[in-house]
Amino acid sequence: MATSFSSALRWSLPYGVQVAYSTVTDGDQRDRSNRHAWLASHQVERCVVPRQVHGVRIVHADADAAALAQADGVVSNDPAIALGVYGADCPGLVLVTPDACGIAHGGWRGVAGGIVGQLVTAMCTVTGHPSAHWAAFIGPGISAANYEVDQPVISARVWPSSALTPGRPGYAQLDIVGAITADLRNHDITNVQRSQICTAEDSRLWSYRRRGVGSVQLLTAWRR
């Protein structure tokens, strides 16, 4: 179990929402003890985290365990509940309004499948504020320079031209954060804050591309 905590990876969003991202020293966040200890270090008592299956399903925070086990995102208008998603290269996306919050796992499969639009749709069930007034945050994830993808990924959707840079034959560099940002703009969400942290370059973080399968971090959002 991790015994020390990093407070450096923390951001303030509009509407009183705080966001934090764990590090390797905080332990694998799939471990309940590690997760609860790290959340407690940020004075977060209850955090709802979907299992994440690289899909596009978004559920409400009060969904049952079976629904959460098949989801890649959560929404809520309960200020007492924090929301979280795991990541080890895939960036998490947070959407906030004056009265609601949503979070989703932004892996390439989900982004190709339309998870940004699904999160926007789910948010509309918990807030009446128009999306043009929402704010977004994209957490740490792998940068385009470190994310070479092959033809199945390239062909998975029509990626924004700015998000895909051709490389050696059959490959390209994918800017997954840029793709998420472009999808947000298509839903009139232009207030977008990025962490600017690449998981493959930051020694504090576990990256599957750099280190292989192993620990995962947790991105969590809560309202003060």
N, CA, C and O of each residue as an XYZ file, in Angstrom:
896
protein
N       0.852     -1.207      0.000
C       0.000      0.000      0.000
C       0.882      1.249      0.000
O       1.893      1.302      0.699
N       0.493      2.247     -0.785
C       1.265      3.490     -0.842
C       1.142      4.242      0.476
O       0.079      4.254      1.097
N       2.227      4.862      0.894
C       2.198      5.583      2.172
C       2.469      7.067      2.013
O       2.387      7.816      2.987
N       2.798      7.517      0.772
C       3.010      8.946      0.549
C       2.157      9.391     -0.624
O       1.807      8.586     -1.487
N       1.823     10.675     -0.654
C       0.897     11.164     -1.651
C       1.440     12.400     -2.343
O       2.088     13.246     -1.726
N       1.158     12.489     -3.658
C       1.573     13.657     -4.438
C       0.412     14.615     -4.545
O      -0.687     14.218     -4.930
N       0.643     15.885     -4.206
C      -0.409     16.892     -4.319
C      -0.188     17.800     -5.521
O      -0.971     18.719     -5.759
N       0.897     17.542     -6.295
C       1.240     18.441     -7.397
C       0.256     18.340     -8.553
O      -0.017     19.339     -9.219
N      -0.280     17.149     -8.803
C      -1.161     16.959     -9.952
C      -2.609     17.241     -9.546
O      -3.419     16.338     -9.340
N      -2.884     18.531     -9.443
C      -4.215     18.971     -9.017
C      -4.545     20.282     -9.715
O      -3.685     21.149     -9.876
N      -5.796     20.415    -10.125
C      -6.228     21.580    -10.886
C      -7.571     22.081    -10.356
O      -8.375     21.308     -9.834
N      -7.799     23.384    -10.500
C      -9.076     23.993    -10.139
C      -9.846     24.310    -11.417
O      -9.318     24.955    -12.323
N     -11.073     23.864    -11.483
C     -11.933     24.112    -12.629
C     -13.019     25.111    -12.250
O     -13.182     25.424    -11.071
N     -13.762     25.615    -13.225
C     -14.884     26.501    -12.893
C     -15.928     25.801    -12.019
O     -15.953     24.576    -11.905
N     -16.774     26.609    -11.415
C     -17.917     26.140    -10.619
C     -17.490     25.365     -9.372
O     -18.237     24.521     -8.878
N     -16.289     25.653     -8.864
C     -15.855     25.048     -7.616
C     -15.426     23.600     -7.712
O     -15.360     22.912     -6.693
N     -15.134     23.118     -8.906
C     -14.733     21.725     -9.085
C     -13.218     21.600     -9.009
O     -12.486     22.380     -9.619
N     -12.761     20.617     -8.257
C     -11.348     20.286     -8.144
C     -11.080     18.967     -8.876
O     -11.922     18.069     -8.889
N      -9.900     18.866     -9.480
C      -9.500     17.648    -10.177
C      -8.104     17.266     -9.704
O      -7.248     18.134     -9.533
N      -7.868     15.976     -9.491
C      -6.542     15.500     -9.103
C      -6.239     14.196     -9.831
O      -7.141     13.454    -10.220
N      -4.940     13.937    -10.004
C      -4.481     12.732    -10.697
C      -3.406     12.079     -9.849
O      -2.446     12.735     -9.444
N      -3.561     10.803     -9.581
C      -2.601     10.107     -8.730
C      -1.309      9.820     -9.487
O      -1.246      9.979    -10.707
N      -0.292      9.400     -8.763
C       0.996      9.060     -9.348
C       1.371      7.634     -8.957
O       0.667      6.978     -8.189
N       2.489      7.172     -9.499
C       2.950      5.820     -9.200
C       3.140      5.623     -7.703
O       2.828      4.556     -7.175
N       3.648      6.639     -7.014
C       3.893      6.503     -5.579
C       2.608      6.356     -4.773
O       2.647      5.944     -3.613
N       1.478      6.687     -5.374
C       0.198      6.523     -4.686
C      -0.360      5.113     -4.839
O      -1.405      4.795     -4.271
N       0.327      4.267     -5.598
C      -0.091      2.876     -5.746
C      -1.106      2.667     -6.840
O      -1.725      3.614     -7.327
N      -1.270      1.409     -7.224
C      -2.248      1.033     -8.245
C      -3.643      1.373     -7.724
O      -4.074      0.852     -6.695
N      -4.341      2.248     -8.441
C      -5.627      2.747     -7.945
C      -6.774      1.747     -8.110
O      -7.875      1.996     -7.620
N      -6.539      0.629     -8.786
C      -7.556     -0.429     -8.804
C      -7.620     -1.145     -7.469
O      -8.609     -1.811     -7.163
N      -6.569     -1.009     -6.672
C      -6.555     -1.575     -5.334
C      -7.380     -0.674     -4.412
O      -7.098      0.517     -4.280
N      -8.386     -1.246     -3.786
C      -9.317     -0.456     -2.980
C      -8.616      0.320     -1.871
O      -8.939      1.483     -1.627
N      -7.661     -0.315     -1.200
C      -6.974      0.356     -0.100
C      -6.166      1.545     -0.595
O      -6.202      2.619      0.005
N      -5.430      1.350     -1.698
C      -4.668      2.460     -2.270
C      -5.587      3.600     -2.678
O      -5.318      4.769     -2.403
N      -6.684      3.231     -3.344
C      -7.605      4.258     -3.862
C      -8.227      5.052     -2.726
O      -8.254      6.282     -2.769
N      -8.724      4.361     -1.714
C      -9.376      5.058     -0.612
C      -8.388      5.940      0.145
O      -8.737      7.039      0.576
N      -7.158      5.459      0.306
C      -6.154      6.261      1.020
C      -5.809      7.519      0.226
O      -5.696      8.604      0.795
N      -5.642      7.370     -1.090
C      -5.304      8.544     -1.899
C      -6.453      9.541     -1.938
O      -6.231     10.747     -1.832
N      -7.672      9.050     -2.087
C      -8.825      9.945     -2.076
C      -8.944     10.663     -0.735
O      -9.256     11.853     -0.690
N      -8.699      9.948      0.344
C      -8.765     10.560      1.673
C      -7.734     11.669      1.818
O      -7.963     12.637      2.542
N      -6.590     11.536      1.129
C      -5.571     12.581      1.208
C      -6.047     13.879      0.562
O      -5.488     14.945      0.822
N      -7.076     13.794     -0.276
C      -7.689     14.977     -0.886
C      -9.042     15.304     -0.244
O      -9.828     16.083     -0.783
N      -9.294     14.695      0.913
C     -10.554     14.886      1.637
C     -11.776     14.482      0.810
O     -12.847     15.078      0.927
N     -11.597     13.466     -0.022
C     -12.704     12.923     -0.816
C     -13.180     11.650     -0.127
O     -12.410     10.708      0.059
N     -14.451     11.630      0.250
C     -14.981     10.496      0.999
C     -15.630      9.447      0.098
O     -15.477      8.249      0.334
N     -16.346      9.883     -0.920
C     -17.045      8.928     -1.779
C     -16.767      9.251     -3.236
O     -17.018     10.368     -3.689
N     -16.247      8.269     -3.975
C     -15.938      8.462     -5.390
C     -16.484      7.284     -6.181
O     -16.201      6.130     -5.860
N     -17.261      7.572     -7.207
C     -17.833      6.536     -8.063
C     -16.953      6.378     -9.293
O     -16.711      7.343    -10.018
N     -16.473      5.159     -9.530
C     -15.555      4.874    -10.636
C     -16.100      3.712    -11.451
O     -16.326      2.636    -10.896
N     -16.318      3.892    -12.752
C     -16.771      2.763    -13.570
C     -15.635      1.776    -13.800
O     -14.463      2.125    -13.653
N     -15.981      0.552    -14.158
C     -14.947     -0.461    -14.364
C     -14.091     -0.168    -15.598
O     -12.885     -0.411    -15.585
N     -14.698      0.344    -16.643
C     -14.061      0.701    -17.913
C     -13.774     -0.526    -18.786
O     -12.931     -1.363    -18.463
N     -14.498     -0.600    -19.887
C     -14.385     -1.734    -20.797
C     -14.030     -1.274    -22.206
O     -14.213     -2.018    -23.170
N     -13.524     -0.053    -22.326
C     -13.164      0.543    -23.624
C     -14.381      0.647    -24.539
O     -14.301      0.414    -25.745
N     -15.509      1.005    -23.927
C     -16.729      1.239    -24.674
C     -17.121      2.698    -24.620
O     -16.275      3.571    -24.431
N     -18.426      2.965    -24.789
C     -18.896      4.351    -24.802
C     -20.082      4.552    -23.863
O     -20.743      5.589    -23.924
N     -20.359      3.596    -23.011
C     -21.523      3.701    -22.138
C     -21.244      4.646    -20.975
O     -20.219      4.536    -20.302
N     -22.162      5.572    -20.751
C     -22.100      6.510    -19.629
C     -23.308      6.252    -18.740
O     -24.429      6.147    -19.238
N     -23.098      6.149    -17.441
C     -24.196      5.882    -16.517
C     -24.252      6.960    -15.444
O     -23.304      7.726    -15.266
N     -25.368      7.011    -14.736
C     -25.516      7.925    -13.609
C     -24.777      7.344    -12.405
O     -24.648      6.127    -12.274
N     -24.307      8.202    -11.551
C     -23.518      7.772    -10.395
C     -24.292      6.862     -9.457
O     -23.684      6.111     -8.694
N     -25.621      6.909     -9.495
C     -26.393      6.024     -8.619
C     -26.743      4.705     -9.293
O     -27.567      3.951     -8.776
N     -26.133      4.412    -10.437
C     -26.370      3.142    -11.139
C     -25.876      1.979    -10.288
O     -25.004      2.149     -9.436
N     -26.436      0.801    -10.523
C     -26.023     -0.364     -9.747
C     -24.666     -0.883    -10.225
O     -24.128     -0.426    -11.233
N     -24.136     -1.834     -9.486
C     -22.799     -2.351     -9.766
C     -22.709     -2.982    -11.152
O     -21.677     -2.881    -11.815
N     -23.776     -3.626    -11.586
C     -23.762     -4.264    -12.903
C     -23.609     -3.239    -14.008
O     -22.879     -3.472    -14.972
N     -24.291     -2.099    -13.882
C     -24.189     -1.043    -14.895
C     -22.804     -0.400    -14.868
O     -22.217     -0.144    -15.919
N     -22.288     -0.143    -13.685
C     -20.953      0.456    -13.566
C     -19.875     -0.467    -14.130
O     -18.848     -0.002    -14.625
N     -20.112     -1.774    -14.054
C     -19.141     -2.736    -14.566
C     -19.049     -2.720    -16.085
O     -18.086     -3.237    -16.651
N     -20.043     -2.131    -16.754
C     -20.056     -2.076    -18.214
C     -19.905     -0.653    -18.740
O     -20.135     -0.398    -19.922
N     -19.522      0.266    -17.873
C     -19.485      1.683    -18.246
C     -18.064      2.211    -18.337
O     -17.135      1.666    -17.742
N     -17.922      3.299    -19.107
C     -16.658      4.009    -19.222
C     -16.783      5.471    -18.818
O     -15.875      6.268    -19.054
N     -17.908      5.817    -18.211
C     -18.091      7.180    -17.758
C     -19.255      7.285    -16.805
O     -20.114      6.405    -16.755
N     -19.283      8.387    -16.034
C     -20.298      8.602    -15.006
C     -20.683     10.071    -14.988
O     -19.842     10.939    -15.218
N     -21.960     10.355    -14.713
C     -22.427     11.728    -14.515
C     -23.199     11.812    -13.208
O     -23.733     10.813    -12.725
N     -23.254     13.019    -12.637
C     -23.978     13.214    -11.385
C     -24.259     14.690    -11.160
O     -23.489     15.550    -11.589
N     -25.364     14.980    -10.487
C     -25.632     16.337    -10.016
C     -25.661     16.382     -8.490
O     -26.203     17.317     -7.900
N     -25.075     15.367     -7.858
C     -24.976     15.308     -6.405
C     -23.614     15.853     -5.993
O     -22.599     15.209     -6.260
N     -23.558     17.022     -5.348
C     -22.262     17.627     -4.992
C     -21.486     16.837     -3.960
O     -20.306     17.112     -3.742
N     -22.114     15.859     -3.314
C     -21.435     15.069     -2.298
C     -20.659     13.894     -2.896
O     -19.908     13.220     -2.190
N     -20.840     13.649     -4.192
C     -20.211     12.498     -4.836
C     -19.089     12.958     -5.766
O     -19.293     13.835     -6.606
N     -17.905     12.364     -5.614
C     -16.811     12.567     -6.561
C     -16.918     11.515     -7.655
O     -17.498     10.448     -7.451
N     -16.355     11.825     -8.817
C     -16.360     10.897     -9.942
C     -14.922     10.624    -10.354
O     -14.063     11.497    -10.228
N     -14.650      9.409    -10.849
C     -13.290      9.093    -11.237
C     -13.213      8.124    -12.403
O     -14.158      7.382    -12.674
N     -12.070      8.137    -13.095
C     -11.749      7.134    -14.109
C     -10.264      6.801    -14.008
O      -9.447      7.640    -13.628
N      -9.935      5.562    -14.356
C      -8.552      5.117    -14.346
C      -7.862      5.507    -15.653
O      -8.517      5.741    -16.669
N      -6.534      5.573    -15.610
C      -5.785      5.857    -16.819
C      -4.312      5.530    -16.665
O      -3.741      5.652    -15.581
N      -3.696      5.107    -17.785
C      -2.265      4.858    -17.799
C      -1.724      5.158    -19.191
O      -0.741      4.549    -19.613
N      -2.323      6.045    -19.879
C      -2.024      6.615    -21.198
C      -3.282      7.248    -21.782
O      -3.209      8.278    -22.452
N      -4.443      6.629    -21.525
C      -5.714      7.176    -22.007
C      -6.127      8.353    -21.127
O      -6.261      8.181    -19.916
N      -6.333      9.535    -21.689
C      -6.715     10.684    -20.866
C      -8.167     10.603    -20.407
O      -9.028     10.079    -21.113
N      -8.418     11.121    -19.236
C      -9.785     11.247    -18.756
C     -10.352     12.598    -19.149
O      -9.629     13.593    -19.208
N     -11.644     12.628    -19.415
C     -12.342     13.866    -19.769
C     -13.335     14.210    -18.683
O     -14.152     13.375    -18.296
N     -13.272     15.438    -18.186
C     -14.203     15.928    -17.173
C     -15.033     17.056    -17.772
O     -14.485     17.958    -18.406
N     -16.351     17.014    -17.578
C     -17.248     18.105    -17.961
C     -17.916     18.643    -16.712
O     -18.371     17.872    -15.868
N     -17.980     19.968    -16.586
C     -18.587     20.567    -15.402
C     -19.557     21.672    -15.799
O     -19.356     22.378    -16.787
N     -20.611     21.803    -15.006
C     -21.587     22.876    -15.117
C     -21.786     23.423    -13.710
O     -21.217     22.877    -12.764
N     -22.574     24.481    -13.537
C     -22.790     24.978    -12.178
C     -23.423     23.960    -11.238
O     -23.301     24.087    -10.019
N     -24.103     22.942    -11.792
C     -24.828     22.020    -10.929
C     -24.578     20.551    -11.225
O     -25.271     19.701    -10.666
N     -23.624     20.214    -12.075
C     -23.403     18.811    -12.422
C     -21.968     18.583    -12.862
O     -21.221     19.519    -13.150
N     -21.607     17.301    -12.905
C     -20.263     16.921    -13.317
C     -20.330     15.576    -14.029
O     -21.169     14.735    -13.705
N     -19.448     15.379    -14.992
C     -19.356     14.103    -15.694
C     -17.912     13.775    -15.976
O     -17.074     14.672    -16.068
N     -17.609     12.493    -16.115
C     -16.238     12.070    -16.386
C     -16.270     10.852    -17.283
O     -17.177     10.027    -17.177
N     -15.282     10.725    -18.172
C     -15.238      9.585    -19.083
C     -13.798      9.211    -19.383
O     -12.895     10.045    -19.319
N     -13.604      7.954    -19.708
C     -12.309      7.392    -20.074
C     -12.096      7.608    -21.573
O     -12.900      7.161    -22.390
N     -11.005      8.298    -21.927
C     -10.799      8.702    -23.309
C      -9.795      7.863    -24.066
O      -8.876      8.419    -24.668
N      -9.932      6.553    -24.063
C      -9.093      5.700    -24.893
C      -9.472      5.827    -26.356
O     -10.528      6.373    -26.675
N      -8.624      5.329    -27.253
C      -8.904      5.536    -28.676
C     -10.182      4.848    -29.113
O     -10.899      5.371    -29.967
N     -10.486      3.689    -28.550
C     -11.716      2.993    -28.932
C     -12.944      3.811    -28.549
O     -13.885      3.945    -29.332
N     -12.923      4.352    -27.341
C     -14.055      5.164    -26.914
C     -14.193      6.437    -27.713
O     -15.298      6.814    -28.103
N     -13.071      7.107    -27.961
C     -13.118      8.353    -28.728
C     -13.549      8.073    -30.163
O     -14.296      8.855    -30.752
N     -13.085      6.968    -30.724
C     -13.517      6.592    -32.071
C     -14.999      6.253    -32.099
O     -15.677      6.494    -33.098
N     -15.504      5.696    -31.005
C     -16.897      5.285    -30.943
C     -17.867      6.380    -30.553
O     -19.079      6.170    -30.578
N     -17.347      7.557    -30.191
C     -18.223      8.677    -29.872
C     -18.474      8.903    -28.404
O     -19.544      9.384    -28.030
N     -17.513      8.569    -27.556
C     -17.755      8.710    -26.117
C     -17.927     10.167    -25.700
O     -18.624     10.450    -24.725
N     -17.301     11.097    -26.424
C     -17.487     12.506    -26.076
C     -18.945     12.900    -26.229
O     -19.518     13.531    -25.341
N     -19.546     12.530    -27.349
C     -20.969     12.818    -27.565
C     -21.860     12.104    -26.573
O     -22.872     12.656    -26.141
N     -21.499     10.881    -26.204
C     -22.285     10.143    -25.218
C     -22.232     10.809    -23.850
O     -23.228     10.841    -23.127
N     -21.054     11.346    -23.496
C     -20.947     12.051    -22.216
C     -21.768     13.334    -22.241
O     -22.422     13.673    -21.256
N     -21.736     14.041    -23.352
C     -22.541     15.259    -23.484
C     -24.023     14.926    -23.342
O     -24.748     15.617    -22.626
N     -24.473     13.881    -24.013
C     -25.877     13.465    -23.935
C     -26.267     13.112    -22.506
O     -27.334     13.500    -22.030
N     -25.390     12.368    -21.821
C     -25.679     11.991    -20.434
C     -25.703     13.207    -19.527
O     -26.518     13.275    -18.607
N     -24.823     14.167    -19.773
C     -24.812     15.380    -18.958
C     -26.123     16.142    -19.086
O     -26.576     16.765    -18.125
N     -26.727     16.098    -20.248
C     -27.992     16.811    -20.463
C     -29.122     16.241    -19.613
O     -30.160     16.883    -19.454
N     -28.930     15.032    -19.063
C     -29.953     14.445    -18.195
C     -29.808     14.916    -16.751
O     -30.706     14.695    -15.939
N     -28.680     15.570    -16.418
C     -28.468     16.000    -15.039
C     -28.285     17.509    -14.908
O     -28.107     18.013    -13.800
N     -28.327     18.231    -16.018
C     -28.239     19.687    -15.973
C     -29.078     20.295    -17.078
O     -29.258     19.698    -18.140
N     -29.592     21.498    -16.815
C     -30.330     22.222    -17.836
C     -29.522     23.319    -18.485
O     -30.023     24.021    -19.363
N     -28.275     23.480    -18.065
C     -27.417     24.515    -18.630
C     -26.951     24.098    -20.025
O     -26.537     22.954    -20.208
N     -27.007     24.990    -21.005
C     -26.579     24.645    -22.367
C     -25.085     24.367    -22.433
O     -24.307     24.944    -21.674
N     -24.686     23.479    -23.345
C     -23.289     23.038    -23.415
C     -22.316     24.176    -23.685
O     -21.145     24.082    -23.319
N     -22.772     25.239    -24.312
C     -21.886     26.378    -24.578
C     -21.389     27.021    -23.288
O     -20.396     27.748    -23.301
N     -22.071     26.759    -22.175
C     -21.689     27.330    -20.889
C     -20.932     26.328    -20.014
O     -20.585     26.641    -18.876
N     -20.679     25.142    -20.532
C     -19.951     24.138    -19.767
C     -18.445     24.389    -19.842
O     -17.968     25.147    -20.687
N     -17.712     23.741    -18.947
C     -16.253     23.752    -18.990
C     -15.766     22.309    -19.047
O     -16.420     21.400    -18.536
N     -14.608     22.112    -19.675
C     -14.045     20.775    -19.823
C     -12.596     20.746    -19.361
O     -11.887     21.751    -19.411
N     -12.176     19.577    -18.912
C     -10.779     19.350    -18.541
C     -10.360     18.002    -19.094
O     -11.071     17.010    -18.938
N      -9.197     17.968    -19.744
C      -8.643     16.717    -20.261
C      -7.379     16.411    -19.471
O      -6.418     17.180    -19.487
N      -7.397     15.290    -18.789
C      -6.309     14.958    -17.886
C      -5.076     14.410    -18.569
O      -5.019     14.346    -19.797
N      -4.078     14.010    -17.778
C      -2.850     13.451    -18.337
C      -3.125     12.264    -19.250
O      -4.004     11.444    -18.983
N      -2.361     12.191    -20.328
C      -2.488     11.103    -21.292
C      -1.280     11.107    -22.204
O      -0.437     12.001    -22.123
N      -1.192     10.135    -23.052
C      -0.032     10.037    -23.931
C      -0.103     11.097    -25.017
O      -1.174     11.372    -25.558
N       1.043     11.691    -25.336
C       1.098     12.739    -26.354
C       1.221     12.128    -27.739
O       1.588     10.961    -27.881
N       0.912     12.925    -28.766
C       0.989     12.447    -30.145
C       2.385     11.967    -30.499
O       2.540     10.991    -31.232
N       3.397     12.643    -29.984
C       4.773     12.273    -30.310
C       5.120     10.867    -29.845
O       6.014     10.230    -30.402
N       4.416     10.379    -28.822
C       4.695      9.055    -28.257
C       3.608      8.028    -28.568
O       3.632      6.915    -28.044
N       2.661      8.402    -29.418
C       1.522      7.520    -29.655
C       1.402      7.173    -31.136
O       0.608      7.764    -31.869
N       2.205      6.207    -31.554
C       2.110      5.710    -32.923
C       1.013      4.655    -32.985
O       0.981      3.735    -32.167
N       0.113      4.791    -33.958
C      -1.006      3.859    -34.095
C      -0.970      3.218    -35.482
O      -0.379      3.755    -36.418
N      -1.622      2.048    -35.591
C      -1.609      1.316    -36.851
C      -2.924      1.497    -37.611
O      -3.781      2.288    -37.218
N      -3.063      0.752    -38.701
C      -4.193      0.968    -39.600
C      -5.564      0.748    -38.964
O      -6.481      1.514    -39.259
N      -5.755     -0.271    -38.095
C      -7.074     -0.416    -37.463
C      -7.511      0.822    -36.674
O      -8.692      1.167    -36.651
N      -6.552      1.482    -36.031
C      -6.886      2.707    -35.295
C      -7.144      3.844    -36.272
O      -8.097      4.606    -36.110
N      -6.301      3.955    -37.277
C      -6.459      5.017    -38.275
C      -7.820      4.933    -38.950
O      -8.438      5.954    -39.251
N      -8.281      3.710    -39.186
C      -9.544      3.502    -39.912
C     -10.767      3.457    -39.008
O     -11.888      3.297    -39.491
N     -10.563      3.599    -37.692
C     -11.671      3.428    -36.742
C     -12.715      4.533    -36.846
O     -13.870      4.333    -36.470
N     -12.317      5.691    -37.350
C     -13.235      6.809    -37.537
C     -12.569      7.829    -38.464
O     -11.408      7.670    -38.842
N     -13.300      8.854    -38.817
C     -12.691      9.981    -39.520
C     -12.131     10.892    -38.434
O     -12.859     11.681    -37.831
N     -10.845     10.771    -38.196
C     -10.214     11.575    -37.160
C     -10.060     13.015    -37.632
O      -9.885     13.246    -38.829
N     -10.120     13.986    -36.730
C      -9.830     15.367    -37.117
C      -8.464     15.432    -37.782
O      -7.516     14.807    -37.306
N      -8.351     16.173    -38.863
C      -7.089     16.219    -39.608
C      -5.932     16.681    -38.735
O      -4.795     16.247    -38.925
N      -6.212     17.550    -37.788
C      -5.150     18.065    -36.923
C      -4.690     17.043    -35.893
O      -3.653     17.227    -35.257
N      -5.461     15.956    -35.723
C      -5.142     14.978    -34.688
C      -4.367     13.777    -35.213
O      -3.911     12.949    -34.424
N      -4.210     13.666    -36.514
C      -3.562     12.495    -37.091
C      -2.438     12.940    -38.030
O      -2.685     13.625    -39.023
N      -1.215     12.551    -37.714
C      -0.050     12.914    -38.519
C       0.528     11.651    -39.150
O       0.980     10.764    -38.426
N       0.527     11.545    -40.476
C       1.068     10.337    -41.128
C       2.518     10.095    -40.741
O       3.297     11.034    -40.582
N       2.869      8.822    -40.591
C       4.237      8.450    -40.258
C       4.773      7.455    -41.262
O       4.575      7.617    -42.466
N       5.457      6.419    -40.777
C       5.945      5.390    -41.681
C       4.753      4.664    -42.307
O       3.647      4.747    -41.774
N       4.946      3.962    -43.414
C       3.821      3.339    -44.119
C       2.933      2.510    -43.193
O       3.410      1.624    -42.483
N       1.625      2.814    -43.214
C       0.663      2.077    -42.413
C       0.510      2.560    -40.991
O      -0.251      1.975    -40.221
N       1.215      3.615    -40.625
C       1.175      4.114    -39.252
C       0.989      5.631    -39.233
O       1.194      6.314    -40.237
N       0.596      6.137    -38.065
C       0.454      7.578    -37.880
C       0.611      7.892    -36.397
O       0.527      7.010    -35.542
N       0.838      9.161    -36.118
C       0.883      9.644    -34.725
C      -0.494     10.229    -34.407
O      -0.978     11.120    -35.105
N      -1.114      9.716    -33.346
C      -2.466     10.153    -32.979
C      -2.426     11.082    -31.778
O      -1.887     10.737    -30.726
N      -2.996     12.253    -31.945
C      -3.166     13.217    -30.858
C      -4.557     12.993    -30.272
O      -5.526     13.619    -30.700
N      -4.647     12.097    -29.291
C      -5.950     11.743    -28.738
C      -6.567     12.915    -27.984
O      -7.785     13.093    -27.998
N      -5.727     13.718    -27.324
C      -6.240     14.905    -26.629
C      -6.794     15.902    -27.645
O      -7.835     16.516    -27.412
N      -6.099     16.062    -28.770
C      -6.587     16.949    -29.824
C      -7.899     16.469    -30.414
O      -8.770     17.275    -30.740
N      -8.043     15.155    -30.553
C      -9.293     14.600    -31.087
C     -10.452     14.856    -30.123
O     -11.552     15.211    -30.547
N     -10.200     14.674    -28.833
C     -11.240     14.944    -27.836
C     -11.629     16.421    -27.873
O     -12.810     16.762    -27.811
N     -10.629     17.289    -27.973
C     -10.889     18.730    -28.020
C     -11.741     19.090    -29.231
O     -12.673     19.887    -29.119
N     -11.432     18.513    -30.380
C     -12.215     18.774    -31.587
C     -13.650     18.277    -31.432
O     -14.587     18.945    -31.869
N     -13.827     17.120    -30.819
C     -15.174     16.600    -30.597
C     -15.957     17.500    -29.641
O     -17.161     17.693    -29.814
N     -15.284     18.046    -28.642
C     -15.950     18.969    -27.727
C     -16.432     20.212    -28.467
O     -17.543     20.687    -28.233
N     -15.606     20.731    -29.349
C     -16.001     21.909    -30.124
C     -17.256     21.629    -30.957
O     -18.098     22.509    -31.135
N     -17.371     20.424    -31.453
C     -18.552     20.062    -32.238
C     -19.823     20.080    -31.404
O     -20.930     20.087    -31.944
N     -19.661     20.089    -30.081
C     -20.813     20.179    -29.162
C     -20.847     21.542    -28.473
O     -21.446     21.691    -27.408
N     -20.205     22.528    -29.084
C     -20.209     23.911    -28.595
C     -19.505     24.084    -27.256
O     -19.777     25.044    -26.535
N     -18.615     23.177    -26.919
C     -17.846     23.292    -25.680
C     -16.447     23.777    -26.043
O     -15.634     23.016    -26.570
N     -16.174     25.036    -25.760
C     -14.894     25.634    -26.149
C     -14.015     26.017    -24.959
O     -12.836     26.328    -25.130
N     -14.589     25.995    -23.754
C     -13.802     26.268    -22.551
C     -13.146     24.960    -22.113
O     -13.673     24.232    -21.271
N     -11.986     24.680    -22.703
C     -11.311     23.401    -22.496
C      -9.931     23.628    -21.888
O      -9.099     24.331    -22.463
N      -9.697     23.038    -20.739
C      -8.396     23.095    -20.075
C      -7.710     21.740    -20.229
O      -8.341     20.701    -20.031
N      -6.442     21.742    -20.576
C      -5.677     20.506    -20.728
C      -4.599     20.439    -19.650
O      -4.060     21.463    -19.232
N      -4.295     19.235    -19.212
C      -3.243     19.088    -18.202
C      -1.863     19.357    -18.779
O      -0.963     19.786    -18.056
N      -1.682     19.108    -20.088
C      -0.387     19.262    -20.759
C       0.655     18.280    -20.233
O       1.853     18.522    -20.380
N       0.225     17.181    -19.623
C       1.147     16.177    -19.089
C       1.066     14.914    -19.931
O      -0.014     14.359    -20.134
N       2.219     14.462    -20.423
C       2.290     13.222    -21.197
C       2.691     12.085    -20.267
O       3.741     12.147    -19.628
N       1.874     11.063    -20.189
C       2.154      9.938    -19.300
C       3.411      9.168    -19.713
O       4.065      8.555    -18.870
N       3.751      9.197    -21.007
C       4.929      8.469    -21.484
C       6.226      9.216    -21.209
O       7.308      8.647    -21.354
N       6.132     10.477    -20.816
C       7.333     11.286    -20.576
C       7.519     11.683    -19.121
O       8.607     12.108    -18.731
N       6.472     11.552    -18.312
C       6.529     11.987    -16.918
C       6.879     10.798    -16.021
O       6.107      9.844    -15.926
N       8.022     10.853    -15.375
C       8.501      9.729    -14.557
C       7.627      9.461    -13.339
O       7.745      8.406    -12.716
N       6.756     10.398    -12.993
C       5.858     10.196    -11.847
C       4.712      9.255    -12.173
O       4.021      8.769    -11.277
N       4.509      8.996    -13.480
C       3.319      8.284    -13.922
C       3.650      6.951    -14.597
O       4.730      6.771    -15.159
N       2.692      6.021    -14.525
C       2.838      4.752    -15.217
C       2.253      4.885    -16.624
O       1.129      5.353    -16.800
N       3.029      4.469    -17.613
C       2.596      4.482    -19.009
C       2.685      3.077    -19.575
O       3.736      2.440    -19.498
N       1.582      2.585    -20.147
C       1.624      1.262    -20.765
C       2.591      1.251    -21.946
O       3.306      0.271    -22.158
N       2.613      2.340    -22.713
C       3.516      2.399    -23.859
C       4.981      2.362    -23.429
O       5.817      1.773    -24.115
N       5.289      2.984    -22.308
C       6.674      3.049    -21.859
C       7.068      1.846    -21.018
O       8.184      1.341    -21.142
N       6.153      1.376    -20.153
C       6.521      0.356    -19.171
C       5.807     -0.975    -19.360
O       6.211     -1.973    -18.763
N       4.758     -1.019    -20.172
C       3.958     -2.225    -20.296
C       2.806     -2.227    -19.307
O       2.586     -1.254    -18.585
N       2.073     -3.334    -19.285
C       0.906     -3.446    -18.408
C       1.356     -3.398    -16.949
O       2.356     -4.007    -16.570
N       0.603     -2.671    -16.154
C       0.963     -2.561    -14.740
C      -0.009     -1.681    -13.995
O      -1.222     -1.847    -14.121
N       0.504     -0.750    -13.223
C      -0.298      0.125    -12.373
C      -1.153      1.073    -13.216
O      -0.843      1.339    -14.378
N      -2.215      1.571    -12.623
C      -3.010      2.628    -13.250
C      -3.186      3.768    -12.266
O      -3.191      3.570    -11.051
N      -3.330      4.974    -12.820
C      -3.617      6.153    -12.026
C      -5.129      6.384    -11.978
O      -5.891      5.741    -12.701
N      -5.545      7.305    -11.122
C      -6.954      7.702    -11.036
C      -7.078      9.208    -11.220
O      -6.408      9.992    -10.548
N      -7.945      9.590    -12.141
C      -8.336     10.995    -12.287
C      -9.665     11.144    -11.573
O     -10.618     10.426    -11.874
N      -9.735     12.070    -10.630
C     -10.982     12.253     -9.886
C     -11.382     13.718     -9.862
O     -10.532     14.607     -9.809
N     -12.679     13.958     -9.901
C     -13.237     15.316     -9.882
C     -14.281     15.391     -8.771
O     -15.107     14.491     -8.619
N     -14.232     16.474     -7.999
C     -15.197     16.644     -6.923
C     -15.458     18.144     -6.742
O     -14.677     18.984     -7.189
N     -16.547     18.449     -6.092
C     -16.944     19.836     -5.895
C     -16.712     20.247     -4.448
O     -17.101     19.550     -3.511
N     -16.068     21.393     -4.294
C     -15.811     21.911     -2.944
C     -17.042     22.635     -2.419
O     -17.028     23.143     -1.298
